[in-house]
Amino acid sequence: MAYAALSSLMYTLEQLFKPNQSFVCPCSTQQHVESLYQNLSALQLFLDNTTTKDIETLKLVEKRIRDVIYKAEDKVDSSLRNIILADCGEKREGAAKFFEEELLKVEKDVDCLRKEVMVVEFNKHGRKCAELATTPSSPEKSTIEENSIVGMEDDFNIILDRVTSQTDELTVIPIFGMGGIGKTTLARKVYDDSYIRSRFDKHAWVTISEEYNQRQMLLEVASSITGSNQEMSDDQLMEIVYRGLKGRRFLIVIDDIWSTEAWDRMQRIFPNDDNKSRILLTTRLKYVADYVNCPDFPPHSKSFLSRDDSWNLFTEKLFKKDLCPPLLVEIGKHIVQQCQGLPLSIVIVAGLVGKMDLTYDNWKKVEENLNSFFGTVSERCQSILSLSYNYLPQYLKACFLYVGGFPEDREINVSRLIRLWIAEHFVKARNNKRLEMVAEEYLNELIDRSLILTGEQKANGRMKFCKIHDLLRQLCLSEAHTEIVVHVMNGDVLKDRYDQHGVILLSKVKEKHDYRPRRSNGIIRTFISINVASGIYSRVSEFKFLKVLDVLSVWLDFSRVIPELVHLRYVAATIGEGLSLAKLRNLQTIILRKTAKLYMYKSTELKHPVDIWRMTEIRHVDIELPLYISNPVEAEQPLCLLNNLQTLYLYNSPFVAEIIRRSPNLKKLQISDDSEHCDILDSLSLVQYLETLHIRTVAMNFSGDIFPPNLKKLRLSYTRLPWEVMNLLANLPNLEVLKLEGAFDGTDWKVDEDVVFRKLIYLQLYGRYELQRWGVAGSDNFPMLEQLILNELDELEEIPESIGDIMTLKLIKIKWCGYALETSAKKIQQEQQSLGNYELQVQITPKV
C-alpha cells in the first residue's frame, strides 16, 4: 500500500546518508537524494494527517501514490544493485552515473506527484459509515439483533449485575469485542428486558457508528425522552435532553462508538444525580472502553462462543424449537466449527443453509466445498468487518494486512512477526523507543481494536503467539489483493497480480508447480515459504530485489543465492557451505541453519567466518555451525559497535567475549558452548541492558555478581553448578523467570531466610538432578511466585509445605517425577483448599 511503499523507499534513501555509503552515493548525488526524501516525507505526512471519511477518494489517492512510488523504488533499487555488484572501479563509476540520472527522473516524478496530491479535495461528508451500518442489508443489524442470546447467558448476567448494582453514581458499562461478536445483541437483550426497564424512568438507544453525528445522536435521544421537534437547533436539543433526564433515573445505550472524542462531546448531556442511572456502551476498541469505564466496573470483553453454544445458536436459528435430524448432526457441527465461535458468521451460515432442502446430500456438498461456501459467508460479513480496517490509522494498515498472509488456523510467532514488520519498514521510530518495542505497541493496538487475537503467553505473561479469526483473515486477503501488499499462493495457478510488487507467501505448495512470474514487469520484494517446497528453489534467485527471504522450511542450500540479493534486510535460510554477506549492508535479521546434508555428516567444525562488523543495521543474529561470526578484533574496523543488535545466538564461538563487548545494547543473548572452558562471565557485566540470557555449557566457573542487573529471564542448561550458587541468583533485582535444566549438582538445596527472589514469578527445575531435599525458610523466599514447574526430578522427596502459603501462587506443574513428589503437590493443594484457596491448580503428568 501507499504508506508502506513510502516507508520502504525512505528507508533505502536513509541508508545513503550514512558516511560509509560514499562509494554508492557520491556527494554530487546527495542533494537529489535529500530533495527526494523531503518530498516522500511530505507525502507520508499527508497520509498520516488525513482523517477523511471519504474512503473511495482516499483509496484512489493511495493507489496513485503507490503506483508512482513502486516505479520509483524499482529504479532506485535497480541502480543501486548495479553499483554494489560492480567488480571494478570503472563499472562502479558508470553505474553511479546511471544512478544519478535515474534519481533525477524519480525526483521529478515524485515532486509532480506531491503537487498533484496536495490539491486533492475530499468530500467532507464522505460515505457515511453510520448509514452503511444501518441499511436493511447489513447482517449484523438485520439478523443478529434478536432476543436470542444463546451462549451469552453468562455475559447477560454479568451486565445485569452491573446495571442493577447499588452504586448510586451514574455508571458507564462498556462492552467491547470484534465486529459481529454479539455486542449489540447483548446490549439489546439487556435494554429490552422487562425487569431492567421497570427500574428506569427514561430509556434511549443511540447508534453512533464510525462517523459521529452530534445532531443525529441528539435527535435520537430527544425523540426517546421527549418526542422533540427536529427543527430545533443543536443547543436547544441539548437543553431539552438534559432537562428531560434531570432528576430521573435513566438507561441509555450508546451502540457502536468509535472514538473518545465522540464520548467527550456527548457525555455532558447526561446529568449525574446519584440516582443509579446507567449508560451501556458498545465498541470494538478497547482503548475507548478503558477511557469511559468506571473504576468499579472494568470493561466487559465479549468473547467467542464455545463449540456447544455455537451449535445451539445454529440449530435455534435453523430449526427454531425443533431438534436437528440425527443424520445431519455430525456434518452440521463440522460446518459450524469453521465459524470459530463468531455469532455473526453462525447466523449467516444458518441463513444460507436454511435456503437449501435439509437433506444429507445437500449438507454433504457444503462440507465438501467449505472454502467456496465460506467465501460466500465472508462476503456477507465484509460490510461489518471492513469498518474496522477502514478506521485504522495508516501506520497499522500494512501491519494488519501482512498478518493475513499466514496460514489459517495457525498461531503466529510474535517475535518473528515483529522482525518481519521491521524488515518491511512498517515500523517507525517513536519517542526514542526500540523498534521492537514500537512494533509490540502496534500489535497491542491491533489487539485492542479487536482485529488480532492473543495466543499462547510466555512464562512472564508477555505474548508468545498471536492469531487472527478466519473471517478477518479473508478481509486481509481481500484488501491486500487490492492494495498489492500480500499475495498468498496455495499451489494454484498464479494470478497475473503475481508480477506486481508486494509479498509472496507460499502455503500448501505443489512440488511440480512452475513459480515463475507470468510477466516480468513487476518486482517481488518479499518471499516467505510457510511449508516445504523444493520446487521454488530455482525461482528465488530470479527475484533480484528481495528485501525479505524466509525459506527455513526448505531444507536446500541457498548459499549461492543469498550473496546476490544485495537489498536483503531479512534472511532466514538453510546453507550447505560458506557464503559472503559482505555486500548485504542493510541486513537486520540473519537466521542461518545448516542443511540436512551437513546434519547427516555431523559437521560441527568452525569452517566459514561471517563478517557482520560493517552491518550497522543488524538487529538479530542466529548463525548455526559450521558458520561462525568472525573475530571482531580482526575486522576492518576493530572498534565497530553494533549498537542496533538486540538478540544474539552464539554456538561454540571462540570469540564470545569480543563479540559481546561490541554489542552494548543486547536485550537477549543465548550462548551454547561445548568446550572445556567457557570464558564468558567477565564480558556479561558489559551488557547492562540485557533482559534475557540462556547459557548452555558443560563447564562454567561462577563467582560474584556476574549477571547484568536488568536481567529478567535466565535459563541455565547443563552448567552443573553447586546449589549454593542458586541462592546468589536472588541478588538479581529484576529476575522474573528462572529456568534450570541440569544446571545444579548436589543432593540438598537450602534457601536461607535472607535469600529472597523478590520479583520471581516463574521457576522451572528440569533434568535428572540428584536433588533430594529442598529446604525453604518460608513463603517470603518467593513472595511473587505464580508458577512452579518441576520436570523429571526422580529423587526429590517433597515440595516445601510453605510454598503453598505463597499468596500469588497459581500453578504447580509436576511432570515425570517420583510418586512422593506428586503426593506432596496434592497435599499442598488440599491444604490450601481447606483454607478456602481454590485458585491454586496442580497439574500432574505421571512418569511412564
Steps between C-alpha positions, in 0.01 A plus 500: 500500500600864464617560857713186508648576158602848615656360819702243308643748251573753774693234691711424193583869461581535870778244459658719231544783750743292707875568473594148387275526192714751311605238242130448418381859521764765423463855631366627168201268535426574865297815436264310268460227762416762763247674274330169416492405868330829594226446242443145621478626859239756395290229335521277805405789728204568273377142545565512875287810540216396269198415716237516227201268490506527121640148468458470124696818420768407754547161335542666161763736643680210670500302175651794312772543764567128512540462123745789471705398805524138390648608167732738679620227735560268204729755338687581820551137602604391152758777473638440849531128434716569195731718709532248783572205270746690276830313526733779388533878533408574140175302513413654833557851367269432205235347726519801734447738208199301383363507857518880503314517168227268628480694824431823312207333322365361827541836673299670225224235504460513878498880508219502242317238706531709815353806327222289349403343833512816708216659300264204538178598676317237698127494540470608864185297547626200308319172501348493844586179674205558731269469201685193377470332836127560531385400151249211491755277323749522784519151655591617848201733524241293319575149623707522814294748701245252624400403849681167486818507706607137456844463655484847655324412824810562712562831320140603557518423873824698536347806332176452694693511829673821397186671377308413818786557746446722803754759383323838508737683265431514126683194369629429149512128414710434185485179294777452243599238243541443127228578248230233484579348838163592649556823694184662361297183552606489865427869553160465332409206723584705809320808367182308414487296820177585680652471848779742410271747321273517802787634710548811283284803427652585161652283228684585178696306237757688290706349216817701439707290257828614344407859416370685804203722411409715797167618362384150411596380847312787666191435288498132594532570872256790492245293308519223760492739796263780396387450140659836404467682169780449245500872418671590826866606499769274652525722809124484550503122460782469755305705751181301436683168550679617814177632657311187396752281682566725798377344823387181329662157502594418142648216294677608181660259252772650279561241233814472285707800612840542333683783674564660837432839341144394421449404865650828624253695287191309601550417869418856614132453412465223761446639853648315797240517778631200698176314435637175351476612137694283252658538157569178308758547224631267226823544305756302302785700652643406838657841555155661464356250750787571743449874458130506590479229764452555873764362740257260668388346168782409259408469129326174414675311221249311284665169418441240228241227546603151605443212258186391684359853511585549132305186414207604718483842333515340155222249571279764663528726194445211259253272678344742751372273779540174307800268528755455224446166321758251638632425150607865458659559842858389428523686168326805646740523791796481261357785292422717804847436644646701209330813639744494794240620747403826323120549535475713184655223293283230663177690427601557137590132459159404643335738255684353200446138601134578577442588135585141402290189542608351830642176360817307570619536139467880504688536828765256379558719194547800729749304712696393192517858370561693820744748342246606239215504751689710753607733221131590476477531879803729497343726236185536713711601800728747326273805536527460878865398532643742242405796722773392742759502221391831348520664842863394555771767501730479199796355689296197613337404170799325342579323829146361513493391136835326544355275771239373255772335292574238763316166482153478649449330835868534587647710778760757394825541691501859627879543496516386137209723400662803665832438325318472166306822559826681577670356192208614284545840664142513620624615841610859557707628791287637783614695808856361486370147559653191345324398180413166661314681778315719250404193294366334815293813561367472143398139568328596824313776317369245249397275789327789676314571175372138502682416175770265635451239771745411775642148505739311726689710753860480620593414858513871589152565362611667177351383173682215324247432223212689344230394255227636278138394451442341159245763395742780584770309313273493195454876539880534507544297184227693320646839592859385449418379150365846420785682673764269349654422837460126556452225242438155645571201278334172587643296218247628249587660170636846575294807426629776275537717812799286593710719273437804716665625814443357841528186705488140388411240761506136396259259666378151405754500221490262206844359425465506120355846478678761288556805721634734232314828462270519198640838400825658607399865540456474876737450793444270796632647825417223748502122468389283792449126478276368776531132403770288335518571128811391316346609171550869579878478552600580143252790487619691804819605323287674236363742760802732496342772713382295796511675834359211701585135436365243746543144369601313814236238422686412178797284599708584195828685461444872439871587541540612140172689482528723807818699412337632181195640683670823603182674620416236760400627843378164631635156412401167655630204302700177503852492360738221403826690470665829583360820361591866497261763631741785426271671248187467716554817701131549589445167675298526820424133568726203422376148576713231334467125554707216354338271242394143564820384327717676757292355783551156348878537504488672841723781381564717803843642429540877472559534127347817359523842667216747447590867529218700656717790618402741224126426533395805696129409463529147639247424777472121525771237438456124524773320303534127551816297447703448280474875446624731774524872562849623415736640758418872539861572594604399149225696325572800278360721774608328825319751722169479312202476738176330396277743684178370343563133579220381730511119495805278451536120492855362513606138446848385608648837413860557616440875482204526738659760726609725212159477328309585818727798569405644162125445550423746780120514457419129497161407644516124446807276495524123455836325527561131430854377562621141516864588566676418827549865589219749437640844572195726478423616851729801512350644182139462619534792734552725196150447355309711751170494306482121468157365602510136385796263530531129417832327568550140390845373586669202663753708690441834667677656796269720705616769736351828621236719339571421137151538354365837376265666752216547246473126435135387504525150358784254565537145371796281592551163330751230605722744688525261800554767760481438877159576655655775712535707184122486451450722803726764346254537213261661748722807479366571152245775580286463186504122446149380406557167325757235598532175302756245613576195286764278658653820632593391853668203670448374854236337719397801713378848416443714805349847460590713802268755653689798356486359143206667324414473130304824510348507150520135396164389356606181316739228624574186301731216607560253220737207466612189682642673805642326805291746702326322786417775748383855441492712810317833504497733799151624416268637234688831516787345302278514192243774574385550137519143366206407273614178330721215625594244232684181600608255226679164531607542862529132594662544841325805645292388797258790541416860428546720809159547664552876532494528118124456525478812718624726221202729436573545129554130415258383228653181361717206605583281202660158552623301200670160501610525863488248785181393678608672824520838328158454343353419841669807648345728234151355556539547875586869455193549281272327752634712784442818302145396412428434867596865558265620224762537226362329192707700251815289538506241220712184503571326170671159505635295210599162646828336413456228238 
